[in-house]
């Protein structure tokens, strides 16, 4: 995902909104990651502490290096970019709707 600057949001499909993540979002991000891991592998190997550690990486700025995607108040997708490597997930019930493409 390209770096987000000055609060510019992703061009998400209609019905979705996006914004950069904050540390306060760690629990919701963890829940989404865990849901995706269970869907893919049957077990979640990531925990909430892992999310907060990632927010503390040297040079990482959640306001510029992350995006969250919501349907209403539900977090349905997340992504980050750190040192040229991107990570992200879209919840299993929201795949094939253009979120990952955005």
matplotlib code that plots the C-alpha trace (Angstrom):
import matplotlib.pyplot as plt

x = [0.0, 1.4, 2.3, -0.7, 0.0, -2.0, -4.9, -5.7, -7.8, -7.9, -10.3, -12.4, -15.6, -18.9, -20.1, -16.6, -14.4, -10.7, -8.4, -4.9, -4.6, -3.7, -2.4, -6.0, -6.9, -4.5, -7.2, -9.4, -6.5, -5.5, -9.0, -9.1, -5.7, -6.6, -9.9, -7.9, -5.3, -8.0, -9.7, -6.4, -4.7, -7.2, -5.2, -4.2, -0.4, -0.4, -1.4, -2.4, 1.1, 2.5, 0.4, 1.6, 5.2, 4.8, 3.5, 6.8, 9.2, 11.9, 10.7, 7.2, 4.5, 1.0, -0.5, 1.5, 2.2, -1.2, -4.7, -7.8, -11.0, -14.4, -17.9, -19.9, -18.0, -16.6, -13.0, -12.9, -9.4, -6.0, -2.7, 0.7, 3.9, 7.2, 10.6, 9.1, 7.3, 3.5, 1.2, -2.5, -5.7, -9.3, -11.8, -13.1, -16.7, -15.6, -13.2, -13.8, -15.4, -12.5, -11.1, -7.7, -7.4, -7.9]
y = [0.0, 3.4, 5.7, 7.7, 11.4, 14.3, 12.0, 10.9, 7.7, 4.7, 4.7, 2.0, 0.6, 2.3, 1.5, 1.3, 4.0, 4.0, 5.9, 5.4, 3.2, 4.4, 2.4, 2.4, 0.2, -2.6, -4.8, -4.6, -5.2, -8.2, -9.6, -9.2, -10.9, -13.7, -14.3, -14.4, -16.8, -19.2, -19.0, -19.8, -22.2, -23.2, -21.5, -18.0, -17.6, -13.8, -12.0, -8.5, -7.8, -8.5, -5.6, -3.1, -4.2, -3.5, 0.0, 0.7, -0.3, 2.2, 4.7, 3.3, 6.0, 4.6, 7.8, 7.4, 3.7, 2.1, 2.0, 0.4, -0.3, -0.3, -1.2, 0.9, 0.6, -2.9, -3.3, -5.4, -4.8, -3.5, -2.9, -1.5, -0.7, -0.9, -0.6, -1.6, -4.6, -4.6, -6.7, -6.8, -8.8, -8.6, -10.4, -13.7, -12.4, -9.3, -10.7, -10.3, -6.9, -4.7, -3.9, -5.6, -4.1, -0.6]
z = [0.0, -0.8, 2.1, 3.3, 3.8, 5.3, 6.3, 2.8, 3.0, 0.7, -2.3, -0.6, -2.2, -1.3, 2.2, 3.7, 5.3, 6.1, 8.3, 9.8, 12.9, 16.4, 19.4, 20.7, 17.7, 18.8, 20.3, 17.2, 14.9, 17.0, 16.8, 13.0, 12.6, 14.9, 12.9, 9.7, 11.1, 12.4, 9.0, 7.2, 9.5, 12.2, 15.0, 15.9, 16.6, 17.0, 20.2, 21.1, 22.5, 19.0, 17.6, 20.2, 19.7, 16.0, 16.7, 18.6, 15.7, 15.0, 12.4, 12.3, 12.2, 12.4, 11.1, 7.9, 7.7, 8.4, 7.2, 8.7, 6.8, 8.4, 7.5, 9.9, 13.2, 12.4, 11.5, 8.4, 7.0, 8.0, 6.4, 7.3, 5.4, 7.2, 5.5, 2.1, 3.4, 3.6, 5.8, 5.9, 6.1, 5.1, 7.3, 5.8, 5.5, 3.7, 1.0, -2.7, -2.2, -3.3, 0.1, -0.5, -3.9, -2.4]

ax = plt.figure().add_subplot(projection="3d")
ax.plot(x, y, z, "-o")
ax.set_aspect("equal")
plt.show()
